[in-house]
Amino acid sequence: MKRILVPTDFSEHAENALKVAAQIAQKHNSEIIVLHMLELPSQMNDAVLGGASIPETMLFMKKANEMLDEVSSRPYLDGIPVTEIVKMDKPIHGISQVSKEYNVDLIVMGSHGSSGIEELLIGSNTEKVVRNSEIPVLVIKKDISNFNATNIVFASDFSDETKKPFEKLLNFTKFFDSKLHLVTICTPNSFKPTHVVEKAMNEFANEFNLTNYATHIYNDTNIEKGIINFSNSINADIVGMCTHGRTGFAHFFNGSISEGLVNHSVKPVITFKI
Protein backbone atom coordinates (compact mmCIF):
# COMPACT_ATOMS: atom_id res chain seq x y z
CA MET A 1 0.00 0.00 0.00
CA LYS A 2 2.18 2.83 -1.31
CA ARG A 3 -0.20 5.81 -1.56
CA ILE A 4 -3.26 6.77 0.47
CA LEU A 5 -5.50 9.61 -0.68
CA VAL A 6 -7.36 11.65 1.95
CA PRO A 7 -9.78 14.25 0.55
CA THR A 8 -10.40 16.99 3.10
CA ASP A 9 -12.82 19.86 3.58
CA PHE A 10 -11.03 20.73 6.85
CA SER A 11 -13.93 19.40 8.91
CA GLU A 12 -13.72 17.26 12.03
CA HIS A 13 -14.85 14.23 10.00
CA ALA A 14 -12.05 14.74 7.48
CA GLU A 15 -9.61 15.04 10.40
CA ASN A 16 -10.78 11.67 11.74
CA ALA A 17 -10.10 10.11 8.34
CA LEU A 18 -6.63 11.64 8.18
CA LYS A 19 -5.77 10.27 11.62
CA VAL A 20 -6.69 6.74 10.48
CA ALA A 21 -4.75 7.18 7.23
CA ALA A 22 -1.73 8.26 9.30
CA GLN A 23 -1.93 5.10 11.44
CA ILE A 24 -2.07 2.93 8.32
CA ALA A 25 0.79 4.85 6.69
CA GLN A 26 3.02 4.52 9.73
CA LYS A 27 2.57 0.75 9.82
CA HIS A 28 3.16 0.26 6.11
CA ASN A 29 5.54 3.10 5.15
CA SER A 30 2.92 4.66 2.91
CA GLU A 31 2.73 8.15 1.45
CA ILE A 32 -0.35 10.27 2.18
CA ILE A 33 -1.84 12.61 -0.40
CA VAL A 34 -4.05 15.27 1.19
CA LEU A 35 -6.46 16.73 -1.36
CA HIS A 36 -8.72 19.76 -1.07
CA MET A 37 -11.23 20.32 -3.85
CA LEU A 38 -11.86 24.01 -4.40
CA GLU A 39 -15.32 24.14 -5.90
CA LEU A 40 -16.11 27.77 -6.70
CA PRO A 41 -19.67 29.05 -7.19
CA SER A 42 -20.83 28.70 -10.79
CA GLN A 43 -21.01 32.47 -11.29
CA MET A 44 -17.37 32.78 -10.18
CA ASN A 45 -16.34 29.98 -12.53
CA ASP A 46 -17.91 31.91 -15.38
CA ALA A 47 -16.04 35.01 -14.30
CA VAL A 48 -12.78 33.09 -14.06
CA LEU A 49 -13.22 31.88 -17.61
CA GLY A 50 -13.74 35.49 -18.64
CA GLY A 51 -10.60 36.57 -16.82
CA ALA A 52 -12.45 38.94 -14.49
CA SER A 53 -12.02 37.20 -11.12
CA ILE A 54 -8.48 35.90 -11.14
CA PRO A 55 -7.51 37.86 -7.97
CA GLU A 56 -10.46 36.34 -6.08
CA THR A 57 -9.57 32.87 -7.31
CA MET A 58 -5.95 33.28 -6.31
CA LEU A 59 -7.10 34.37 -2.85
CA PHE A 60 -9.14 31.17 -2.44
CA MET A 61 -6.20 29.08 -3.65
CA LYS A 62 -3.79 30.83 -1.27
CA LYS A 63 -6.10 30.31 1.71
CA ALA A 64 -6.65 26.63 0.82
CA ASN A 65 -2.90 26.03 0.57
CA GLU A 66 -2.34 27.71 3.93
CA MET A 67 -4.96 25.47 5.53
CA LEU A 68 -3.40 22.37 3.94
CA ASP A 69 0.01 23.41 5.30
CA GLU A 70 -1.55 23.60 8.75
CA VAL A 71 -3.18 20.19 8.38
CA SER A 72 0.06 18.60 7.16
CA SER A 73 1.91 19.87 10.23
CA ARG A 74 -0.22 17.79 12.61
CA PRO A 75 2.01 15.86 15.07
CA TYR A 76 0.43 12.52 14.11
CA LEU A 77 1.81 12.97 10.58
CA ASP A 78 5.43 13.26 11.74
CA GLY A 79 7.74 11.06 9.68
CA ILE A 80 5.10 10.36 7.01
CA PRO A 81 5.67 11.66 3.45
CA VAL A 82 2.75 14.02 2.74
CA THR A 83 1.83 15.56 -0.60
CA GLU A 84 -0.58 18.51 -0.60
CA ILE A 85 -2.89 19.17 -3.53
CA VAL A 86 -5.44 21.92 -4.07
CA LYS A 87 -7.53 21.31 -7.16
CA MET A 88 -10.30 23.36 -8.74
CA ASP A 89 -12.90 20.86 -9.87
CA LYS A 90 -16.07 19.08 -8.89
CA PRO A 91 -15.24 16.87 -5.88
CA ILE A 92 -16.11 13.52 -7.45
CA HIS A 93 -14.29 14.16 -10.72
CA GLY A 94 -11.27 15.68 -9.01
CA ILE A 95 -10.87 12.82 -6.52
CA SER A 96 -11.09 10.28 -9.33
CA GLN A 97 -8.57 12.16 -11.45
CA VAL A 98 -6.01 12.52 -8.65
CA SER A 99 -6.45 8.85 -7.70
CA LYS A 100 -5.51 7.75 -11.21
CA GLU A 101 -2.75 10.31 -11.69
CA TYR A 102 -0.97 9.34 -8.46
CA ASN A 103 -1.72 5.60 -8.69
CA VAL A 104 -3.50 5.65 -5.33
CA ASP A 105 -4.07 2.32 -3.54
CA LEU A 106 -6.67 3.43 -0.99
CA ILE A 107 -8.97 6.40 -0.44
CA VAL A 108 -9.79 7.26 3.18
CA MET A 109 -12.73 9.61 3.72
CA GLY A 110 -14.65 10.94 6.69
CA SER A 111 -18.42 11.02 6.77
CA HIS A 112 -21.10 12.30 9.11
CA GLY A 113 -23.75 10.27 7.27
CA SER A 114 -27.10 11.60 6.15
CA SER A 115 -30.71 10.68 6.60
CA GLY A 116 -34.23 11.42 5.45
CA ILE A 117 -34.79 13.65 2.42
CA GLU A 118 -31.13 14.76 2.38
CA GLU A 119 -29.96 11.18 1.91
CA LEU A 120 -32.60 10.47 -0.73
CA LEU A 121 -32.10 13.52 -2.92
CA ILE A 122 -28.61 14.82 -2.21
CA GLY A 123 -26.39 12.26 -0.55
CA SER A 124 -22.87 13.09 0.58
CA ASN A 125 -19.68 13.46 -1.43
CA THR A 126 -18.41 10.37 0.37
CA GLU A 127 -21.41 8.37 -0.78
CA LYS A 128 -20.83 9.49 -4.38
CA VAL A 129 -17.16 8.52 -4.22
CA VAL A 130 -18.14 5.10 -2.84
CA ARG A 131 -20.56 4.68 -5.73
CA ASN A 132 -18.09 5.62 -8.46
CA SER A 133 -14.54 4.90 -7.29
CA GLU A 134 -12.60 2.09 -8.94
CA ILE A 135 -10.22 2.26 -5.96
CA PRO A 136 -11.15 0.86 -2.52
CA VAL A 137 -12.70 3.49 -0.26
CA LEU A 138 -12.40 3.31 3.54
CA VAL A 139 -15.05 5.45 5.25
CA ILE A 140 -14.41 6.64 8.82
CA LYS A 141 -17.31 7.87 10.94
CA LYS A 142 -15.65 8.86 14.23
CA ASP A 143 -12.31 9.53 15.90
CA ILE A 144 -10.38 6.24 16.22
CA SER A 145 -7.27 6.55 18.36
CA ASN A 146 -6.13 2.96 17.80
CA PHE A 147 -7.22 1.78 14.36
CA ASN A 148 -6.91 -1.89 13.58
CA ALA A 149 -8.49 -4.43 11.29
CA THR A 150 -8.27 -7.61 13.31
CA ASN A 151 -11.80 -8.70 12.37
CA ILE A 152 -13.27 -7.77 9.00
CA VAL A 153 -16.82 -8.65 7.99
CA PHE A 154 -17.45 -9.37 4.32
CA ALA A 155 -21.17 -9.47 3.65
CA SER A 156 -22.11 -10.89 0.28
CA ASP A 157 -24.20 -13.31 -1.72
CA PHE A 158 -20.86 -14.85 -2.87
CA SER A 159 -21.83 -14.80 -6.53
CA ASP A 160 -19.26 -14.82 -9.34
CA GLU A 161 -19.39 -11.04 -9.77
CA THR A 162 -18.06 -10.53 -6.23
CA LYS A 163 -14.87 -12.53 -6.82
CA LYS A 164 -12.86 -9.76 -8.46
CA PRO A 165 -13.56 -7.12 -5.77
CA PHE A 166 -13.00 -9.79 -3.10
CA GLU A 167 -9.43 -10.19 -4.36
CA LYS A 168 -8.87 -6.50 -3.56
CA LEU A 169 -10.24 -7.09 -0.06
CA LEU A 170 -7.81 -9.98 0.40
CA ASN A 171 -4.91 -7.68 -0.48
CA PHE A 172 -6.15 -5.31 2.20
CA THR A 173 -6.44 -8.06 4.82
CA LYS A 174 -2.86 -9.21 4.17
CA PHE A 175 -1.57 -5.84 5.35
CA PHE A 176 -3.39 -6.22 8.68
CA ASP A 177 -3.29 -10.00 9.14
CA SER A 178 -7.06 -9.85 9.53
CA LYS A 179 -9.55 -12.59 10.23
CA LEU A 180 -12.33 -12.59 7.65
CA HIS A 181 -15.92 -13.18 8.67
CA LEU A 182 -17.92 -14.21 5.61
CA VAL A 183 -21.61 -13.61 6.23
CA THR A 184 -24.82 -14.03 4.29
CA ILE A 185 -27.80 -12.06 5.56
CA CYS A 186 -31.10 -13.89 5.20
CA THR A 187 -34.27 -11.79 5.22
CA PRO A 188 -37.94 -12.59 4.64
CA ASN A 189 -37.53 -11.29 1.08
CA SER A 190 -34.25 -13.04 0.34
CA PHE A 191 -34.50 -16.34 2.20
CA LYS A 192 -32.23 -19.23 1.30
CA PRO A 193 -31.98 -22.64 3.00
CA THR A 194 -29.02 -23.03 5.32
CA HIS A 195 -27.43 -25.86 3.33
CA VAL A 196 -27.53 -23.77 0.14
CA VAL A 197 -25.89 -20.77 1.80
CA GLU A 198 -23.24 -22.87 3.54
CA LYS A 199 -22.34 -24.61 0.29
CA ALA A 200 -21.95 -21.28 -1.55
CA MET A 201 -19.74 -19.77 1.17
CA ASN A 202 -17.55 -22.85 1.55
CA GLU A 203 -16.99 -23.13 -2.20
CA PHE A 204 -16.16 -19.43 -2.30
CA ALA A 205 -13.63 -19.77 0.54
CA ASN A 206 -12.04 -22.87 -1.00
CA GLU A 207 -11.58 -21.11 -4.34
CA PHE A 208 -9.41 -18.48 -2.63
CA ASN A 209 -7.66 -20.95 -0.31
CA LEU A 210 -8.73 -18.96 2.74
CA THR A 211 -7.32 -20.03 6.09
CA ASN A 212 -8.02 -17.34 8.69
CA TYR A 213 -11.77 -17.04 8.26
CA ALA A 214 -15.19 -18.04 9.56
CA THR A 215 -18.59 -18.34 7.87
CA HIS A 216 -21.86 -17.06 9.30
CA ILE A 217 -25.56 -16.90 8.46
CA TYR A 218 -27.49 -14.07 10.08
CA ASN A 219 -31.23 -13.45 9.97
CA ASP A 220 -32.74 -9.98 10.08
CA THR A 221 -35.55 -7.84 8.69
CA ASN A 222 -33.39 -6.39 5.89
CA ILE A 223 -29.82 -6.77 4.64
CA GLU A 224 -28.47 -3.45 5.83
CA LYS A 225 -29.72 -3.93 9.39
CA GLY A 226 -28.46 -7.50 9.33
CA ILE A 227 -24.92 -6.42 8.40
CA ILE A 228 -24.86 -3.73 11.09
CA ASN A 229 -26.30 -5.98 13.79
CA PHE A 230 -24.05 -8.91 12.91
CA SER A 231 -20.95 -6.69 12.85
CA ASN A 232 -21.85 -5.36 16.28
CA SER A 233 -22.46 -8.87 17.61
CA ILE A 234 -18.89 -9.99 16.86
CA ASN A 235 -17.36 -6.57 17.57
CA ALA A 236 -15.97 -6.31 14.05
CA ASP A 237 -13.41 -3.61 13.25
CA ILE A 238 -14.41 -3.02 9.62
CA VAL A 239 -17.33 -3.89 7.37
CA GLY A 240 -16.36 -4.81 3.80
CA MET A 241 -18.83 -4.53 0.92
CA CYS A 242 -19.01 -4.64 -2.85
CA THR A 243 -20.82 -1.83 -4.62
CA HIS A 244 -22.42 -1.88 -8.06
CA GLY A 245 -21.89 1.84 -8.65
CA ARG A 246 -25.50 2.43 -9.61
CA THR A 247 -26.36 5.87 -10.91
CA GLY A 248 -29.44 7.71 -12.09
CA PHE A 249 -32.84 6.04 -11.85
CA ALA A 250 -31.33 2.61 -11.14
CA HIS A 251 -29.76 4.04 -8.01
CA PHE A 252 -32.94 5.92 -7.07
CA PHE A 253 -35.21 2.90 -7.26
CA ASN A 254 -32.83 0.14 -6.14
CA GLY A 255 -30.68 2.05 -3.69
CA SER A 256 -27.37 0.64 -2.58
CA ILE A 257 -26.66 -1.40 0.53
CA SER A 258 -23.05 -0.22 0.66
CA GLU A 259 -24.08 3.44 0.48
CA GLY A 260 -26.69 2.83 3.15
CA LEU A 261 -23.97 1.40 5.39
CA VAL A 262 -21.77 4.41 4.73
CA ASN A 263 -24.61 6.60 5.98
CA HIS A 264 -25.80 4.49 8.91
CA SER A 265 -22.97 2.29 10.21
CA VAL A 266 -20.83 3.66 13.04
CA LYS A 267 -18.08 1.19 12.20
CA PRO A 268 -15.60 1.89 9.39
CA VAL A 269 -16.81 0.63 6.01
CA ILE A 270 -14.53 -0.34 3.12
CA THR A 271 -16.05 -0.69 -0.34
CA PHE A 272 -14.87 -2.32 -3.55
CA LYS A 273 -16.57 -1.62 -6.87
CA ILE A 274 -17.80 -4.57 -8.92
N, C-alpha and C positions, 0 to 999 in steps of 0.2 A: 504494500500500500504506500505508494510514493507521494501522491499529492491528494490533499483533502481540501475541498472548496467549501467555504463558509460564507454564504451571502448574509449581509448584515444591513439592518435599517437603524442600527444603534439602539435598539430596544433591549429591555431586560431579557426577552425571550431569545433574541439573537446572541446576547451575551452568554446565556446558558448553553447554547449550541457551540459557541466558540470554546467554552471551558471543556466540554466533552471532546471536541476535536483536538484540543491541546493534550488531553490525557492519552488519546489514541496516538497522536503524533509522537509523544515522548516515548511510548512503549515500542514504537515501530520505526523510529527515525524518519518520520514523514515530514514533508513540507506542507505548510498551510497557506492557502490563498484566500485572503479576505477580500470580498467583493461588495462594493456598494453600487447599486443601480440608481443613477440620478435620472429620475423620470420627471421631466419638466412639464408644466401645464401645456396643453395643446396650443394655446394662443402664443406662448413663449417660443415653442418649437417653430411655429410659423414665422415669428419675428427673427429667430436665429437664422432660419433659411434665407431671410431677406437681408441679413446682415445688420439688423437694427438693435439687437439685444446682446451683442457679444460681451460687453462689460458685465451685464447681469449674469450671463452664463458662466463667465470666468469666476465671478464671485461665488456662485454655487459650487463650482469645481474646487476652488481654493478651500472653502469651508469643509467640503466633504473630505478632501485630502488631509486637512488638519485633524478632523475627527478620526479618520483611519489611523493616522500617526499615533493618536492618543490610545486607540484600541490596541494597536500592535505593541504598545509599551507596557501592557498588563504584565504583572510579575509571573503569572502562570504560563506566559509564552516565552519565558527566558530559555535560551538555548535552542529554540525551535526556529528553523528558517521560515520567515513570513514574507509573502509577496502581497502588496497592497494594489488593488485595482479599483478605480472609479470609472464607471462606464455609463454613457448616456444612451439609454435604450429602454424598451419595455422589459420589466423584470424577467419574465419567462424566457424571452428570446435571448436576452443578454446572458443569463445564467447558462443556458444551453450552449451558446457560442463560446463562452469562456471555458466551459467544461471540455469541449472538443479541442479548443486551441491549446490548452495546457495539459491535455491528456489526463484529466482528473480521474481518480479511482473511486472516490466517495464524496457525496455531497452531504453536509451536515447542516440542518436548518432548525431553527426554533419555531414554535407555533403556540399560539394561545387557544387554538381551536375556534370553532364557530358553531352557531346553532340557529334553529328557527329559520326565518326568512332570509337572514344573511347567508347562512350555509347553502340554502336552496338556490338563491339567485346570484350570489356574488362569489362565495368561497374565498379562501385565502390564497396568497401567492404560493405558500407551501403546498397546499392541496394541488394547485395547478402544476407545480414542478413535479410532484409525485405522479401526476397523471401522464406527464409528457416525457420525463427524463429517461434516457436510455442508460443512465448511470445510476447505480444504487443510491437511494436517498435515505438517510437516517434522520428521523424527526425527533427532536427533544422537546419535552413539554414542561420541564421544571429544572431547577438547579440540582445537579448531581455531583456531589463532591468526590465520590469514588465510583467512577463508571467502570462497569465490567460487563462481560457477556458470558457468564458461566452457563446460564440456561437460556437457550433461545427456542421460542415456539415457532414452528412453521405450520401454519394452518392452510390446508389445501384439499382439493378433491383428488390430487395425485394423478391427474390425467397427463397425457403425453405433452401437452403444451406447457406444462409447468416444469418440465425437465431442464430446459435451457436456463431459465432464471434460477432454478435451484442450484445449478452449478456455480453461479455467482455467489449464492448464499454460502455454499460450501467453502469457497475461497475466503469469505469473510470469517467463517467459524474457525478456520485453520489459524488465523492470526490470534484468536483468543482462546484456542483450545476449548471450545464450547461443547456442551452437551446439547444435542438437538432433540426437541420434543415434537414429533410428528403427530398432528391431531386432525381428525375429521370431525366437523361439527354436524350433528344430526338434528334436524328441526322437523316439525310437523309437515312442512312443505318440501323438505328434501330428505326424506327418510330412506335409509338403506339398511338392510340386514347386517348384523354384526359380522358374520362370516365373510360377506362381500367386502366390507370396508377393511377388515383385517387382511384379507388376501391382497387387496390393492396396495395397502401401505407396506406390507412385507415385501412384495415384488418390487415396489419402488425403492425401498431401502437396499435390497439385495443388488439391484442394478447399479447402485452407486457404491457398493461395498462399504456401507456405513458400519461403524463399530460403536462409537459413543453416542447412542441414541435410545429413545424409547417411543413407543407408539401409544396413542390414546384415542378413545372415542368419547365425545362429550355431547350431551343432549341439552338443548336450550330452545327458547322460543324463536330466536333468529340467529343467523350466523355471526353477525357482529357482536351481539351480546354474549354468545357462546365463546368466542375467542377471548373477549375481555375477561369473562368470568373464569374460564379455564386458566388463562395466564395468571390471574390473581391467585387461583387455588394452588398453583405450584410455585408461586413467587418467582415467576420468570423475570429475566432481566430485559429481554427484548422480544418483540413480536415481529416475526418475518412474514411478509405477504407478497404475492404476485399481483400486479395490476395490469389491466387490459389497456389502459390509456384511452378510455372512451372519451369522446368529445361530442359536442352538439346534442341533438335530440336523443341519441343513444345513451349519452351520459345522463341526461335529464330524466328519462323514463326508467332506466335500469339502475342508475346510481353506481356506486363503487364501494365495495366493502373496505378496501384498503384506504380510500379517502375518508370513509366514515370513521375508521380506526384512528386516522391522523387527527380527526376532529375530537374524538371522544375518549380515546385511551390515554390514561395518565402515563403509562409505560412508554419508553422509546419504541418507535415503530420503524423498521427498515423495509423498504419496498424495492422490488425488482420488476421491471417491465417485461411482459411477455412479448 
